Amino acid sequence: MTLLWCVTGASLLAALMALSLARRSAKRLEQISQMYWELKYQNGELRVRLDRLAGGTAAPQEPAPAADRPTLDGFVSLASIKR
């Protein structure tokens, strides 16, 4: 009977450790995903600025303040980013 309780306790401990690892991994994945979309957005902005400079048009405008930029809380379709 003692052996069964030891096995149960060990499996419970292993399950709690796996749950903790899964939560940390999910949180890290969310951070990496957000950084990816921020970089993709900034890359598009820089590409537009480079096209303007290479095309000889007027000097680029000042970047919008961070408060005016869209947040990356939800899903952003690729079609809306390409515009």
N, C-alpha and C positions, 0 to 999 in steps of 0.2 A: 504494500500500500504506500509506503514511503517513497518507493521508486516512482510510482505514478505521480505523486505530488511533485517530485523533483523534475520529472519530465514536463509536467504541466507548467511549473514555474519557469523552466528554461524556455519553453515555447512561447510563453507570455512575454518574457523578457525579449526574446528574438523578434516577436511581432511588434513590440513597442519601439525597438531600435529601427526596424524596417519602416515603420510609420514615420518616425522622426526623420529618417533619411529621405523618404519620399516627399515630405513637406519641404525640407530644405532644397531638394532638387527642383520642386515645382516653383518655389520662390525665385531660385536662381534662373530658371528657364524664363520666367516672366521678366526679370531684369534684363536678361540678354536679348529677349525679343523686343523690349522697349528700346534698348540701345541700338538694335539693328534698324528699327524704323526711324529713329532720330537721325542716324547716320545716312540712311537712304534719302530722307527729306533734305538734309544739309547738302548731300551730294547733288541733288537736283537743283538746289538754289545756287550752288557754286558753278554748276554747268551753265545755268542761265546767265550768271554774271560773266563767265568766261566767253560765252557766245556774244554777249553785248560788247565786251571789250575787244574781241577779235573782229567784230563786225564794224567797229569804228563809230558806234552810236554814242549817245550822250553817256556821261559818267553814271555808274550805277547809283541807285538811291541808297540811302541809309537803311540797314536792315530793320525790320519791324521789331518793336520791343517784345520781350519774351511773353508778356501777358497777352499779346494779340495773336500769338501763334496757336495753332490748334493743339489740343492735348491728345496724347496717344493712349487714352484709356481704353478705347474700344477698338473694333475692327476697322481697318482702313483698307479699302479696295485699291488694287494697283492702278485701276483706270483713273481714279481720282488723283493719284499721285502724279501720273504722267501729264496731267493738264498743266 
